[in-house]
């Protein structure tokens, strides 16, 4: 029997609820029992993540904050480490640091930031992660890499948590997931998005047989520490409904796959509150997923699920 972590639920959103300010939205999410508020890091989506995280932490008392995920191409790690350590310090340890190699072509095209080949972006993300973690530690950092060069820099301020906040790395390819298994605290096991946009190929890469492979890659990297990891699922489709079969038929057409496989994918979550509970227990037992990220516009719909399963 694998180690079973308690369920946690996060919300990813880039804006306030329609009838709320940002501060009131954050407080409502906290009151509904969500563990974490994640803000995306895309140029065409609402609030900037650093300021939004800081404001969310300032207006709440138990809600964790994070970005899902910060694109390492957009910020130098020496600059980012200082901002993140400040949020972690001022929130008294309520920060989760999500890092990624970048995937959305539109971000690069519109900003003018070069979108390097996948290998280069992953190389940079790996160096970025190493530098960031080193700057969170006690000693001054010297680092000589292909993409970053740090000379005797003492990361300040120091985070609230000794050693720094937990690191979340998300990805869908073998190299990223093996690195995440070895170095992250939370691993987002996702679909690969090779084209730079969510398409049918990406959707099919989220089906159960592909997830089997991806979790195996995380295990390869993690070795004996696999049970210490928290596996995170970002939901592309989330719906509380009494007609899961009907939604599955519709999604099957989009995914070009068997509706049953689509509904079994850990990146979809469809059904009644009871059916959703069953699906989450099955996924935790099969793969180890315990941390679920729900789209922001579904927060109130999923509140009964959070109430029923948080801490179980």
NORBELGI-V721893 format. One record per pair of residues at least 6 apart in sequence whose ideal C-beta (glycine too) atoms are under 8 Angstrom apart, sorted by the first residue. I is the first residue (numbers start at 1). J is the second residue. D is the distance in whole Angstrom. If there is no record, write none. Layout:
i=I j=J d=D
i=I j=J d=D
This chain:
i=2 j=227 d=7
i=2 j=285 d=7
i=2 j=288 d=6
i=3 j=227 d=4
i=3 j=288 d=8
i=4 j=284 d=6
i=4 j=285 d=7
i=4 j=290 d=7
i=5 j=230 d=6
i=5 j=284 d=8
i=5 j=288 d=8
i=5 j=290 d=4
i=5 j=291 d=8
i=6 j=290 d=7
i=6 j=310 d=8
i=6 j=311 d=5
i=6 j=312 d=7
i=7 j=280 d=7
i=7 j=284 d=7
i=7 j=290 d=5
i=7 j=291 d=8
i=7 j=292 d=7
i=7 j=309 d=5
i=7 j=310 d=6
i=7 j=311 d=7
i=7 j=312 d=6
i=8 j=35 d=4
i=8 j=36 d=7
i=8 j=230 d=8
i=8 j=290 d=6
i=8 j=291 d=5
i=8 j=292 d=7
i=8 j=310 d=7
i=9 j=33 d=7
i=9 j=34 d=5
i=9 j=35 d=6
i=9 j=291 d=8
i=9 j=292 d=5
i=9 j=293 d=8
i=9 j=294 d=6
i=9 j=302 d=7
i=9 j=305 d=7
i=9 j=306 d=5
i=9 j=309 d=8
i=9 j=310 d=6
i=10 j=34 d=6
i=10 j=35 d=6
i=10 j=36 d=4
i=10 j=37 d=7
i=10 j=38 d=5
i=10 j=64 d=8
i=10 j=66 d=8
i=10 j=68 d=8
i=10 j=291 d=7
i=10 j=292 d=7
i=10 j=293 d=5
i=10 j=294 d=7
i=11 j=29 d=5
i=11 j=34 d=5
i=11 j=36 d=7
i=11 j=37 d=6
i=11 j=38 d=7
i=11 j=293 d=7
i=11 j=294 d=6
i=11 j=295 d=8
i=11 j=296 d=5
i=11 j=299 d=5
i=12 j=38 d=4
i=12 j=39 d=7
i=12 j=40 d=6
i=12 j=68 d=5
i=12 j=234 d=7
i=12 j=293 d=5
i=12 j=294 d=7
i=12 j=295 d=6
i=12 j=296 d=6
i=13 j=25 d=7
i=13 j=37 d=7
i=13 j=38 d=8
i=13 j=39 d=7
i=13 j=46 d=8
i=13 j=295 d=8
i=13 j=296 d=3
i=13 j=297 d=8
i=13 j=299 d=8
i=14 j=39 d=6
i=14 j=40 d=5
i=14 j=42 d=8
i=14 j=45 d=4
i=14 j=46 d=3
i=14 j=47 d=6
i=14 j=52 d=8
i=14 j=296 d=7
i=15 j=22 d=8
i=15 j=46 d=4
i=15 j=47 d=6
i=15 j=296 d=7
i=16 j=22 d=5
i=16 j=24 d=7
i=16 j=25 d=4
i=17 j=24 d=8
i=17 j=25 d=5
i=17 j=28 d=7
i=17 j=296 d=8
i=17 j=299 d=7
i=20 j=28 d=6
i=22 j=47 d=7
i=22 j=52 d=7
i=22 j=55 d=6
i=22 j=56 d=7
i=22 j=59 d=8
i=23 j=55 d=7
i=23 j=59 d=4
i=26 j=37 d=6
i=26 j=55 d=8
i=26 j=56 d=4
i=26 j=59 d=5
i=26 j=60 d=5
i=26 j=63 d=6
i=27 j=59 d=6
i=27 j=60 d=6
i=28 j=299 d=8
i=29 j=37 d=6
i=29 j=63 d=6
i=29 j=299 d=6
i=30 j=60 d=5
i=30 j=61 d=7
i=30 j=62 d=6
i=30 j=63 d=4
i=32 j=299 d=7
i=32 j=300 d=7
i=32 j=303 d=5
i=32 j=306 d=6
i=32 j=307 d=8
i=33 j=303 d=7
i=33 j=306 d=4
i=33 j=307 d=6
i=33 j=310 d=5
i=34 j=63 d=7
i=34 j=294 d=8
i=34 j=299 d=7
i=34 j=306 d=6
i=35 j=63 d=8
i=35 j=64 d=6
i=35 j=291 d=8
i=35 j=310 d=8
i=36 j=63 d=7
i=36 j=64 d=4
i=36 j=65 d=7
i=36 j=66 d=6
i=36 j=96 d=6
i=37 j=53 d=8
i=37 j=56 d=5
i=37 j=63 d=6
i=37 j=64 d=7
i=37 j=65 d=5
i=37 j=66 d=7
i=38 j=65 d=8
i=38 j=66 d=5
i=38 j=67 d=6
i=38 j=68 d=4
i=38 j=96 d=8
i=38 j=98 d=7
i=38 j=293 d=6
i=39 j=46 d=8
i=39 j=47 d=6
i=39 j=49 d=4
i=39 j=52 d=5
i=39 j=53 d=6
i=39 j=56 d=8
i=39 j=65 d=8
i=39 j=66 d=8
i=39 j=67 d=5
i=39 j=68 d=7
i=40 j=46 d=8
i=40 j=49 d=7
i=40 j=67 d=7
i=40 j=68 d=6
i=41 j=49 d=5
i=41 j=67 d=5
i=41 j=68 d=8
i=41 j=69 d=7
i=41 j=70 d=5
i=41 j=71 d=5
i=41 j=74 d=7
i=41 j=100 d=8
i=42 j=104 d=6
i=42 j=106 d=8
i=42 j=107 d=6
i=43 j=106 d=8
i=43 j=107 d=5
i=43 j=110 d=6
i=43 j=111 d=6
i=44 j=106 d=7
i=44 j=107 d=8
i=44 j=110 d=7
i=49 j=67 d=4
i=49 j=70 d=7
i=50 j=67 d=8
i=50 j=83 d=5
i=50 j=87 d=8
i=53 j=65 d=4
i=53 j=66 d=7
i=53 j=67 d=7
i=53 j=87 d=6
i=53 j=95 d=7
i=54 j=65 d=8
i=54 j=86 d=8
i=54 j=87 d=5
i=54 j=90 d=7
i=56 j=63 d=7
i=56 j=65 d=5
i=57 j=63 d=7
i=57 j=65 d=5
i=57 j=87 d=6
i=57 j=90 d=7
i=57 j=91 d=4
i=57 j=94 d=6
i=57 j=95 d=7
i=58 j=90 d=7
i=58 j=91 d=8
i=62 j=94 d=8
i=63 j=94 d=7
i=64 j=94 d=5
i=64 j=95 d=7
i=64 j=96 d=6
i=65 j=87 d=7
i=65 j=91 d=7
i=65 j=94 d=6
i=65 j=95 d=6
i=65 j=96 d=7
i=66 j=95 d=6
i=66 j=96 d=4
i=66 j=97 d=7
i=66 j=98 d=5
i=66 j=168 d=7
i=67 j=97 d=8
i=67 j=98 d=5
i=68 j=98 d=5
i=68 j=168 d=7
i=68 j=170 d=7
i=68 j=188 d=7
i=68 j=234 d=7
i=68 j=293 d=6
i=69 j=98 d=4
i=69 j=99 d=6
i=69 j=100 d=4
i=69 j=168 d=7
i=69 j=169 d=7
i=69 j=170 d=5
i=69 j=188 d=7
i=70 j=80 d=7
i=70 j=97 d=7
i=70 j=98 d=6
i=70 j=99 d=6
i=70 j=100 d=7
i=71 j=100 d=6
i=71 j=101 d=8
i=71 j=102 d=4
i=71 j=107 d=7
i=72 j=99 d=6
i=72 j=100 d=7
i=72 j=101 d=6
i=72 j=102 d=7
i=72 j=121 d=8
i=72 j=124 d=6
i=72 j=125 d=4
i=72 j=128 d=4
i=72 j=129 d=8
i=73 j=101 d=8
i=73 j=102 d=5
i=73 j=108 d=8
i=73 j=113 d=6
i=73 j=115 d=8
i=73 j=116 d=8
i=73 j=121 d=6
i=73 j=124 d=7
i=74 j=102 d=8
i=74 j=113 d=7
i=76 j=148 d=7
i=77 j=127 d=8
i=77 j=128 d=5
i=77 j=131 d=4
i=77 j=132 d=5
i=77 j=135 d=7
i=77 j=148 d=6
i=78 j=131 d=7
i=78 j=135 d=7
i=78 j=148 d=8
i=78 j=150 d=6
i=78 j=153 d=6
i=80 j=132 d=7
i=81 j=131 d=7
i=81 j=132 d=5
i=81 j=135 d=4
i=81 j=136 d=7
i=81 j=155 d=5
i=82 j=135 d=8
i=82 j=155 d=7
i=82 j=156 d=7
i=82 j=157 d=8
i=84 j=95 d=6
i=84 j=97 d=6
i=84 j=132 d=8
i=84 j=159 d=8
i=84 j=165 d=7
i=85 j=135 d=8
i=85 j=136 d=6
i=85 j=155 d=7
i=85 j=156 d=7
i=85 j=157 d=5
i=85 j=158 d=6
i=85 j=159 d=5
i=85 j=164 d=7
i=86 j=157 d=6
i=87 j=95 d=5
i=88 j=94 d=7
i=88 j=95 d=4
i=88 j=159 d=4
i=88 j=160 d=5
i=88 j=161 d=6
i=88 j=164 d=7
i=88 j=165 d=5
i=89 j=157 d=5
i=89 j=158 d=7
i=89 j=159 d=6
i=89 j=160 d=5
i=91 j=160 d=7
i=92 j=160 d=5
i=93 j=159 d=8
i=93 j=160 d=4
i=93 j=161 d=5
i=93 j=165 d=7
i=95 j=159 d=8
i=95 j=165 d=4
i=96 j=165 d=6
i=96 j=166 d=5
i=96 j=168 d=6
i=96 j=186 d=7
i=97 j=132 d=7
i=97 j=164 d=8
i=97 j=165 d=5
i=97 j=166 d=7
i=97 j=167 d=5
i=97 j=168 d=7
i=98 j=168 d=4
i=98 j=169 d=8
i=98 j=170 d=7
i=98 j=188 d=8
i=99 j=125 d=6
i=99 j=128 d=7
i=99 j=129 d=6
i=99 j=132 d=7
i=99 j=167 d=7
i=99 j=168 d=7
i=99 j=169 d=5
i=100 j=125 d=7
i=100 j=169 d=7
i=100 j=170 d=6
i=100 j=171 d=7
i=101 j=118 d=7
i=101 j=121 d=4
i=101 j=122 d=5
i=101 j=124 d=7
i=101 j=125 d=4
i=101 j=171 d=7
i=101 j=176 d=7
i=102 j=108 d=7
i=102 j=115 d=7
i=102 j=121 d=5
i=102 j=125 d=8
i=103 j=193 d=5
i=103 j=196 d=6
i=104 j=193 d=8
i=104 j=196 d=6
i=104 j=197 d=7
i=105 j=115 d=6
i=105 j=195 d=8
i=105 j=196 d=3
i=105 j=197 d=6
i=106 j=196 d=8
i=106 j=197 d=7
i=107 j=113 d=7
i=108 j=114 d=7
i=108 j=115 d=4
i=109 j=115 d=8
i=115 j=121 d=8
i=115 j=196 d=8
i=116 j=124 d=8
i=118 j=173 d=8
i=118 j=194 d=8
i=122 j=175 d=6
i=122 j=176 d=6
i=122 j=179 d=8
i=123 j=146 d=6
i=123 j=147 d=7
i=124 j=147 d=5
i=125 j=169 d=8
i=125 j=176 d=8
i=126 j=179 d=6
i=127 j=143 d=8
i=127 j=145 d=4
i=127 j=146 d=7
i=127 j=147 d=5
i=127 j=148 d=5
i=128 j=147 d=8
i=128 j=148 d=7
i=129 j=167 d=7
i=129 j=169 d=7
i=129 j=179 d=8
i=129 j=183 d=6
i=130 j=143 d=7
i=130 j=145 d=8
i=130 j=183 d=8
i=131 j=141 d=7
i=131 j=143 d=5
i=131 j=145 d=8
i=131 j=148 d=5
i=131 j=150 d=6
i=132 j=164 d=8
i=132 j=167 d=8
i=133 j=163 d=8
i=133 j=164 d=6
i=133 j=167 d=7
i=133 j=183 d=8
i=134 j=141 d=4
i=134 j=143 d=7
i=134 j=150 d=8
i=134 j=155 d=8
i=135 j=141 d=5
i=135 j=150 d=8
i=135 j=153 d=7
i=135 j=155 d=3
i=136 j=155 d=6
i=136 j=158 d=7
i=136 j=159 d=5
i=136 j=163 d=6
i=136 j=164 d=3
i=136 j=165 d=7
i=137 j=155 d=7
i=137 j=163 d=6
i=137 j=164 d=7
i=138 j=158 d=7
i=139 j=154 d=8
i=140 j=152 d=5
i=140 j=153 d=6
i=140 j=154 d=4
i=141 j=150 d=5
i=141 j=152 d=8
i=141 j=153 d=5
i=141 j=154 d=7
i=141 j=155 d=7
i=142 j=150 d=6
i=142 j=151 d=6
i=142 j=152 d=6
i=142 j=153 d=8
i=143 j=149 d=7
i=143 j=150 d=4
i=144 j=150 d=8
i=159 j=165 d=6
i=166 j=185 d=4
i=166 j=186 d=6
i=167 j=183 d=7
i=167 j=184 d=5
i=167 j=185 d=5
i=167 j=186 d=7
i=168 j=184 d=6
i=168 j=185 d=7
i=168 j=186 d=4
i=168 j=187 d=7
i=168 j=188 d=6
i=168 j=232 d=6
i=169 j=176 d=7
i=169 j=179 d=7
i=169 j=180 d=4
i=169 j=183 d=7
i=169 j=184 d=4
i=169 j=186 d=8
i=169 j=187 d=6
i=169 j=188 d=7
i=170 j=180 d=8
i=170 j=187 d=7
i=170 j=188 d=3
i=170 j=189 d=8
i=170 j=190 d=5
i=170 j=232 d=7
i=170 j=234 d=7
i=171 j=177 d=6
i=171 j=180 d=6
i=171 j=188 d=7
i=171 j=190 d=6
i=171 j=192 d=8
i=172 j=189 d=8
i=172 j=190 d=5
i=172 j=191 d=5
i=172 j=192 d=4
i=172 j=193 d=7
i=172 j=205 d=6
i=172 j=214 d=6
i=173 j=192 d=5
i=174 j=217 d=5
i=177 j=187 d=7
i=177 j=189 d=7
i=177 j=214 d=6
i=177 j=217 d=4
i=177 j=218 d=5
i=177 j=221 d=7
i=178 j=217 d=5
i=178 j=218 d=7
i=178 j=220 d=5
i=178 j=221 d=4
i=179 j=221 d=6
i=180 j=187 d=4
i=180 j=188 d=8
i=180 j=218 d=6
i=180 j=221 d=7
i=181 j=187 d=6
i=181 j=217 d=7
i=181 j=218 d=4
i=181 j=219 d=7
i=181 j=220 d=7
i=181 j=221 d=3
i=181 j=222 d=4
i=181 j=223 d=8
i=181 j=225 d=8
i=181 j=226 d=7
i=181 j=229 d=7
i=182 j=221 d=4
i=182 j=222 d=6
i=182 j=223 d=8
i=183 j=221 d=8
i=184 j=229 d=7
i=185 j=228 d=8
i=185 j=229 d=7
i=185 j=230 d=7
i=186 j=229 d=7
i=186 j=230 d=5
i=186 j=231 d=8
i=186 j=232 d=5
i=186 j=291 d=7
i=187 j=218 d=5
i=187 j=229 d=6
i=187 j=230 d=7
i=187 j=231 d=6
i=187 j=232 d=6
i=188 j=232 d=4
i=188 j=233 d=8
i=188 j=234 d=6
i=188 j=293 d=8
i=189 j=211 d=7
i=189 j=214 d=5
i=189 j=215 d=6
i=189 j=218 d=6
i=189 j=231 d=6
i=189 j=232 d=7
i=189 j=233 d=7
i=189 j=266 d=7
i=189 j=287 d=7
i=189 j=289 d=7
i=190 j=206 d=7
i=190 j=233 d=8
i=190 j=234 d=6
i=190 j=267 d=7
i=191 j=202 d=5
i=191 j=203 d=7
i=191 j=205 d=4
i=191 j=206 d=4
i=191 j=210 d=8
i=191 j=236 d=8
i=191 j=267 d=6
i=192 j=202 d=7
i=192 j=205 d=5
i=193 j=199 d=8
i=193 j=202 d=5
i=194 j=201 d=7
i=194 j=202 d=8
i=195 j=201 d=7
i=195 j=202 d=7
i=198 j=236 d=7
i=200 j=254 d=7
i=200 j=255 d=7
i=200 j=256 d=6
i=203 j=236 d=7
i=203 j=254 d=7
i=203 j=255 d=5
i=203 j=256 d=8
i=203 j=257 d=8
i=204 j=210 d=8
i=204 j=255 d=6
i=204 j=256 d=7
i=204 j=257 d=6
i=206 j=236 d=7
i=206 j=265 d=5
i=206 j=266 d=7
i=206 j=267 d=4
i=206 j=268 d=8
i=207 j=255 d=7
i=207 j=257 d=6
i=207 j=261 d=5
i=207 j=262 d=7
i=207 j=264 d=8
i=207 j=265 d=6
i=208 j=261 d=6
i=208 j=264 d=5
i=208 j=265 d=6
i=208 j=266 d=8
i=211 j=265 d=7
i=211 j=266 d=6
i=211 j=287 d=6
i=212 j=287 d=8
i=215 j=231 d=7
i=215 j=287 d=5
i=215 j=288 d=7
i=218 j=226 d=7
i=218 j=229 d=7
i=218 j=231 d=7
i=219 j=226 d=5
i=222 j=228 d=8
i=222 j=229 d=6
i=226 j=288 d=8
i=229 j=288 d=8
i=230 j=290 d=6
i=230 j=291 d=5
i=231 j=287 d=7
i=231 j=288 d=5
i=231 j=289 d=5
i=231 j=290 d=6
i=231 j=291 d=7
i=232 j=289 d=7
i=232 j=291 d=4
i=232 j=292 d=8
i=232 j=293 d=6
i=233 j=266 d=4
i=233 j=267 d=6
i=233 j=283 d=7
i=233 j=289 d=5
i=233 j=291 d=7
i=233 j=292 d=5
i=233 j=293 d=7
i=234 j=267 d=7
i=234 j=293 d=5
i=235 j=267 d=6
i=235 j=268 d=7
i=235 j=269 d=5
i=235 j=292 d=7
i=235 j=293 d=6
i=235 j=294 d=6
i=235 j=295 d=6
i=236 j=267 d=5
i=236 j=268 d=6
i=237 j=247 d=8
i=237 j=251 d=6
i=237 j=267 d=7
i=237 j=268 d=4
i=237 j=269 d=7
i=237 j=270 d=7
i=238 j=268 d=8
i=238 j=269 d=5
i=238 j=270 d=7
i=238 j=294 d=5
i=238 j=295 d=6
i=238 j=298 d=5
i=238 j=301 d=8
i=238 j=302 d=7
i=239 j=247 d=6
i=239 j=269 d=8
i=239 j=270 d=5
i=239 j=271 d=8
i=239 j=298 d=8
i=239 j=301 d=8
i=240 j=271 d=7
i=240 j=272 d=7
i=240 j=273 d=7
i=240 j=276 d=7
i=240 j=298 d=8
i=240 j=301 d=5
i=240 j=302 d=6
i=240 j=304 d=8
i=240 j=305 d=7
i=241 j=247 d=6
i=241 j=270 d=6
i=241 j=271 d=7
i=241 j=272 d=7
i=242 j=272 d=5
i=244 j=263 d=6
i=244 j=270 d=5
i=244 j=271 d=4
i=244 j=272 d=7
i=244 j=275 d=6
i=245 j=259 d=7
i=247 j=263 d=8
i=247 j=270 d=5
i=248 j=259 d=4
i=248 j=260 d=7
i=248 j=262 d=6
i=248 j=263 d=4
i=248 j=270 d=7
i=249 j=259 d=5
i=251 j=259 d=7
i=251 j=262 d=5
i=251 j=263 d=7
i=251 j=268 d=7
i=251 j=270 d=8
i=252 j=258 d=6
i=252 j=259 d=4
i=252 j=262 d=5
i=255 j=261 d=8
i=255 j=262 d=5
i=262 j=268 d=6
i=263 j=270 d=6
i=263 j=271 d=8
i=263 j=279 d=8
i=264 j=279 d=8
i=264 j=282 d=8
i=266 j=283 d=5
i=266 j=287 d=7
i=266 j=289 d=5
i=269 j=276 d=6
i=269 j=279 d=7
i=269 j=280 d=7
i=269 j=292 d=7
i=269 j=294 d=8
i=270 j=276 d=8
i=271 j=278 d=8
i=271 j=279 d=6
i=273 j=304 d=5
i=273 j=305 d=6
i=273 j=308 d=6
i=276 j=305 d=5
i=277 j=305 d=7
i=277 j=308 d=6
i=277 j=309 d=6
i=280 j=289 d=8
i=280 j=292 d=7
i=280 j=309 d=6
i=283 j=289 d=5
i=284 j=290 d=5
i=294 j=302 d=5
